[in-house]
Amino acid sequence: MVEVVVPPRSPLVGETVFPGMLRASDLGILAVRRRGRDRGNRPTELAEDDTLLLRGSWPAIESPADHRDILVVDSPDLVRHRAVPLGPGAASSSRSSGASEG
């Protein structure tokens, strides 16, 4: 997953998107936020400073970072390094890495 922001003068401004929509780049839109508020499942015409949460393969996630249409909040490398192991033994792995249980 990656969080991106629509910058001023982006060609995406004015494009209509909605959660669940798949982009041509194999990125799925999970959420759209405007001024800190979730836009829900309704179609949203993108405006500058809108934030999108996208999901896709690592190559698809890394691809938008090469474009000026969007600004990536965290690089995929940073997100990848923060991944937490899931599945059997995940709790013991988290404890040994210094993460706290909550």
MDAnalysis code that builds the backbone (N, CA, C; Angstrom):
import MDAnalysis as mda
import numpy as np

u = mda.Universe.empty(306, n_residues=102, atom_resindex=np.repeat(np.arange(102), 3), trajectory=True)
u.add_TopologyAttr("name", ["N", "CA", "C"] * 102)
u.add_TopologyAttr("resid", np.arange(1, 103))
u.add_TopologyAttr("resname", ["MET", "VAL", "GLU", "VAL", "VAL", "VAL", "PRO", "PRO", "ARG", "SER", "PRO", "LEU", "VAL", "GLY", "GLU", "THR", "VAL", "PHE", "PRO", "GLY", "MET", "LEU", "ARG", "ALA", "SER", "ASP", "LEU", "GLY", "ILE", "LEU", "ALA", "VAL", "ARG", "ARG", "ARG", "GLY", "ARG", "ASP", "ARG", "GLY", "ASN", "ARG", "PRO", "THR", "GLU", "LEU", "ALA", "GLU", "ASP", "ASP", "THR", "LEU", "LEU", "LEU", "ARG", "GLY", "SER", "TRP", "PRO", "ALA", "ILE", "GLU", "SER", "PRO", "ALA", "ASP", "HIS", "ARG", "ASP", "ILE", "LEU", "VAL", "VAL", "ASP", "SER", "PRO", "ASP", "LEU", "VAL", "ARG", "HIS", "ARG", "ALA", "VAL", "PRO", "LEU", "GLY", "PRO", "GLY", "ALA", "ALA", "SER", "SER", "SER", "ARG", "SER", "SER", "GLY", "ALA", "SER", "GLU", "GLY"])
u.atoms.positions = np.array([
    [0.839, -1.182, 0.000],
    [0.000, 0.000, 0.000],
    [0.880, 1.239, 0.000],
    [0.335, 2.278, -0.568],
    [1.057, 3.541, -0.604],
    [0.051, 4.684, -0.515],
    [0.454, 5.732, 0.171],
    [-0.372, 6.927, 0.279],
    [0.215, 7.981, -0.649],
    [-0.638, 8.581, -1.464],
    [-0.185, 9.602, -2.409],
    [-1.070, 10.838, -2.293],
    [-0.508, 11.967, -2.692],
    [-1.231, 13.240, -2.682],
    [-1.277, 13.772, -4.109],
    [-2.414, 14.330, -4.478],
    [-2.574, 14.935, -5.801],
    [-2.045, 16.370, -5.726],
    [-0.947, 16.665, -6.443],
    [-0.382, 18.017, -6.375],
    [-1.137, 19.001, -7.273],
    [-0.911, 20.301, -7.053],
    [-1.505, 21.299, -7.948],
    [-1.065, 21.048, -9.393],
    [-1.926, 21.321, -10.316],
    [-1.674, 21.177, -11.753],
    [-1.476, 19.731, -12.211],
    [-1.835, 18.777, -11.368],
    [-1.756, 17.375, -11.780],
    [-2.837, 17.098, -12.819],
    [-2.527, 16.294, -13.821],
    [-3.567, 15.930, -14.786],
    [-4.684, 15.089, -14.162],
    [-4.476, 14.615, -12.933],
    [-5.514, 13.839, -12.253],
    [-6.613, 14.725, -11.668],
    [-6.333, 16.016, -11.492],
    [-7.353, 16.933, -10.973],
    [-8.542, 16.913, -11.932],
    [-9.716, 16.666, -11.378],
    [-10.929, 16.594, -12.189],
    [-11.313, 15.176, -12.588],
    [-10.404, 14.217, -12.409],
    [-10.717, 12.822, -12.727],
    [-11.595, 12.243, -11.619],
    [-12.594, 11.464, -11.995],
    [-13.488, 10.855, -11.011],
    [-12.975, 9.472, -10.635],
    [-12.839, 9.240, -9.322],
    [-12.365, 7.956, -8.800],
    [-13.266, 7.533, -7.643],
    [-13.139, 6.272, -7.238],
    [-13.889, 5.769, -6.092],
    [-13.152, 4.567, -5.519],
    [-13.318, 4.293, -4.219],
    [-12.695, 3.113, -3.624],
    [-13.163, 1.843, -4.337],
    [-12.225, 0.965, -4.591],
    [-12.512, -0.262, -5.321],
    [-12.170, -0.151, -6.797],
    [-11.947, 1.058, -7.255],
    [-11.607, 1.285, -8.660],
    [-10.180, 0.815, -8.928],
    [-9.980, 0.164, -10.065],
    [-8.642, -0.239, -10.486],
    [-8.147, 0.731, -11.540],
    [-6.937, 1.200, -11.350],
    [-6.304, 2.083, -12.333],
    [-5.627, 1.215, -13.388],
    [-5.329, 1.796, -14.523],
    [-4.686, 1.061, -15.617],
    [-3.350, 0.472, -15.185],
    [-2.725, 1.069, -14.192],
    [-1.411, 0.602, -13.731],
    [-1.522, -0.539, -12.720],
    [-2.691, -1.164, -12.609],
    [-2.938, -2.255, -11.661],
    [-2.883, -1.791, -10.212],
    [-3.152, -0.533, -9.987],
    [-3.260, -0.017, -8.627],
    [-4.735, 0.113, -8.277],
    [-5.095, -0.428, -7.135],
    [-6.465, -0.304, -6.666],
    [-6.580, 0.861, -5.703],
    [-7.648, 1.615, -5.825],
    [-7.888, 2.734, -4.914],
    [-8.650, 2.194, -3.713],
    [-8.047, 2.312, -2.536],
    [-8.681, 1.837, -1.308],
    [-9.472, 2.935, -0.613],
    [-8.973, 4.164, -0.684],
    [-9.650, 5.262, 0.005],
    [-9.240, 6.591, -0.607],
    [-10.137, 7.563, -0.465],
    [-9.868, 8.934, -0.898],
    [-10.185, 9.839, 0.289],
    [-9.255, 10.738, 0.588],
    [-9.460, 11.699, 1.681],
    [-9.314, 13.108, 1.134],
    [-10.168, 13.981, 1.634],
    [-10.087, 15.404, 1.280],
    [-10.155, 16.206, 2.566],
    [-9.152, 17.062, 2.749],
    [-9.056, 17.888, 3.965],
    [-9.172, 17.042, 5.231],
    [-8.536, 15.862, 5.195],
    [-8.497, 14.997, 6.364],
    [-9.725, 14.146, 6.595],
    [-10.705, 14.227, 5.703],
    [-11.936, 13.444, 5.879],
    [-12.076, 12.403, 4.776],
    [-12.415, 11.193, 5.208],
    [-12.637, 10.094, 4.271],
    [-13.862, 10.405, 3.413],
    [-13.734, 10.226, 2.112],
    [-14.838, 10.514, 1.194],
    [-15.818, 9.347, 1.079],
    [-15.531, 8.241, 1.751],
    [-16.436, 7.094, 1.700],
    [-16.363, 6.392, 0.351],
    [-17.423, 5.671, 0.018],
    [-17.444, 4.878, -1.219],
    [-17.977, 5.632, -2.426],
    [-18.384, 6.868, -2.230],
    [-18.981, 7.607, -3.346],
    [-17.902, 8.057, -4.348],
    [-18.278, 8.199, -5.607],
    [-17.339, 8.735, -6.596],
    [-16.905, 10.147, -6.197],
    [-15.633, 10.428, -6.403],
    [-15.067, 11.720, -6.029],
    [-14.292, 12.288, -7.205],
    [-14.573, 13.520, -7.547],
    [-13.786, 14.216, -8.559],
    [-12.541, 14.744, -7.855],
    [-11.376, 14.261, -8.262],
    [-10.140, 14.612, -7.576],
    [-9.847, 16.109, -7.653],
    [-9.326, 16.612, -6.553],
    [-8.896, 18.002, -6.456],
    [-7.469, 18.011, -5.918],
    [-6.773, 19.113, -6.102],
    [-5.417, 19.186, -5.561],
    [-5.463, 18.995, -4.052],
    [-4.437, 18.362, -3.538],
    [-4.274, 18.036, -2.119],
    [-5.135, 16.871, -1.644],
    [-5.911, 16.232, -2.521],
    [-6.603, 15.006, -2.126],
    [-5.553, 13.929, -1.867],
    [-5.855, 13.045, -0.931],
    [-4.963, 11.946, -0.592],
    [-5.634, 10.639, -0.982],
    [-4.864, 9.770, -1.620],
    [-5.384, 8.462, -2.007],
    [-4.547, 7.373, -1.355],
    [-5.209, 6.329, -0.899],
    [-4.534, 5.136, -0.421],
    [-4.664, 4.112, -1.534],
    [-3.524, 3.667, -2.054],
    [-3.500, 2.764, -3.198],
    [-2.926, 1.414, -2.795],
    [-3.382, 0.370, -3.475],
    [-2.876, -0.978, -3.225],
    [-2.537, -1.627, -4.558],
    [-1.424, -2.348, -4.563],
    [-1.030, -3.055, -5.776],
    [0.294, -3.753, -5.569],
    [0.823, -4.304, -6.640],
    [2.126, -4.964, -6.560],
    [3.204, -3.911, -6.320],
    [4.360, -4.349, -5.813],
    [5.437, -3.387, -5.566],
    [5.848, -2.646, -6.835],
    [5.990, -3.323, -7.981],
    [6.336, -2.555, -9.192],
    [5.274, -1.511, -9.544],
    [4.001, -1.856, -9.355],
    [2.938, -0.889, -9.653],
    [2.969, 0.268, -8.665],
    [3.280, -0.035, -7.401],
    [3.355, 1.014, -6.386],
    [4.557, 1.916, -6.636],
    [5.674, 1.329, -7.031],
    [6.874, 2.128, -7.277],
    [6.735, 2.992, -8.521],
    [5.946, 2.563, -9.479],
    [5.796, 3.285, -10.738],
    [5.304, 4.721, -10.568],
    [4.251, 4.984, -9.759],
    [3.799, 6.373, -9.640],
    [4.854, 7.306, -9.058],
    [5.799, 6.763, -8.309],
    [6.839, 7.604, -7.726],
    [7.692, 8.248, -8.812],
    [7.665, 7.664, -10.004],
    [8.446, 8.202, -11.115],
    [7.702, 9.296, -11.871],
    [6.449, 9.523, -11.534],
    [5.629, 10.492, -12.257],
    [5.397, 11.737, -11.410],
    [5.084, 12.819, -12.070],
    [4.801, 14.061, -11.348],
    [3.303, 14.276, -11.165],
    [2.497, 13.278, -11.576],
    [1.048, 13.390, -11.425],
    [0.632, 13.303, -9.966],
    [1.439, 12.603, -9.159],
    [1.141, 12.403, -7.745],
    [2.415, 12.550, -6.928],
    [2.240, 12.795, -5.646],
    [3.365, 12.853, -4.717],
    [3.221, 11.688, -3.750],
    [4.234, 10.849, -3.679],
    [4.198, 9.698, -2.785],
    [4.569, 10.164, -1.386],
    [3.704, 9.855, -0.409],
    [3.936, 10.285, 0.966],
    [5.109, 9.526, 1.563],
    [5.111, 8.209, 1.456],
    [6.229, 7.371, 1.898],
    [6.679, 6.543, 0.713],
    [7.975, 6.476, 0.509],
    [8.471, 5.674, -0.598],
    [8.168, 4.204, -0.338],
    [7.958, 3.411, -1.388],
    [7.703, 1.982, -1.195],
    [8.805, 1.287, -0.403],
    [10.052, 1.741, -0.538],
    [11.136, 1.126, 0.231],
    [10.921, 1.311, 1.730],
    [10.494, 2.497, 2.151],
    [10.238, 2.729, 3.572],
    [9.078, 1.883, 4.062],
    [8.026, 1.791, 3.266],
    [6.871, 0.986, 3.649],
    [7.273, -0.476, 3.750],
    [8.045, -0.950, 2.790],
    [8.472, -2.348, 2.762],
    [9.284, -2.690, 4.010],
    [10.125, -1.776, 4.466],
    [10.967, -2.044, 5.636],
    [10.178, -2.008, 6.932],
    [9.005, -1.393, 6.927],
    [8.182, -1.336, 8.128],
    [7.183, -2.476, 8.202],
    [7.183, -3.364, 7.226],
    [6.224, -4.463, 7.211],
    [6.396, -5.324, 8.455],
    [5.276, -5.763, 8.994],
    [5.275, -6.596, 10.196],
    [4.942, -8.021, 9.776],
    [5.682, -9.011, 10.284],
    [5.385, -10.393, 9.916],
    [4.017, -10.813, 10.442],
    [3.297, -11.575, 9.640],
    [1.992, -12.082, 10.041],
    [2.009, -13.599, 9.990],
    [1.128, -14.212, 10.740],
    [1.019, -15.663, 10.724],
    [1.580, -16.270, 11.992],
    [1.684, -17.612, 12.018],
    [2.186, -18.287, 13.214],
    [3.566, -17.757, 13.605],
    [3.728, -17.467, 14.862],
    [5.014, -16.981, 15.348],
    [5.205, -15.485, 15.197],
    [4.221, -14.788, 14.641],
    [4.369, -13.346, 14.423],
    [4.519, -12.602, 15.740],
    [3.771, -13.012, 16.760],
    [3.853, -12.324, 18.052],
    [5.248, -12.460, 18.641],
    [5.836, -13.655, 18.572],
    [7.181, -13.824, 19.127],
    [8.201, -13.063, 18.304],
    [7.997, -12.997, 17.000],
    [8.897, -12.235, 16.141],
    [8.807, -10.751, 16.455],
    [7.584, -10.259, 16.698],
    [7.392, -8.847, 17.021],
    [8.041, -8.508, 18.351],
    [7.903, -9.410, 19.330],
    [8.509, -9.151, 20.643],
    [10.022, -9.114, 20.538],
    [10.586, -10.002, 19.746],
    [12.044, -10.048, 19.653],
    [12.603, -8.855, 18.894],
    [11.765, -8.204, 18.078],
    [12.249, -7.043, 17.335],
    [12.023, -5.747, 18.095],
    [11.475, -5.851, 19.299],
    [11.278, -4.655, 20.102],
    [9.894, -4.068, 19.993],
    [9.018, -4.647, 19.173],
    [7.655, -4.132, 19.049],
    [6.857, -4.554, 20.270],
    [5.932, -3.738, 20.675],
    [5.118, -4.072, 21.841],
    [3.799, -4.659, 21.399],
    [3.269, -5.535, 22.235],
    [1.957, -6.100, 21.954],
    [0.912, -5.121, 22.418],
    [-0.186, -5.043, 21.692],
    [-1.197, -4.098, 22.105],
    [-2.495, -4.603, 21.901],
])
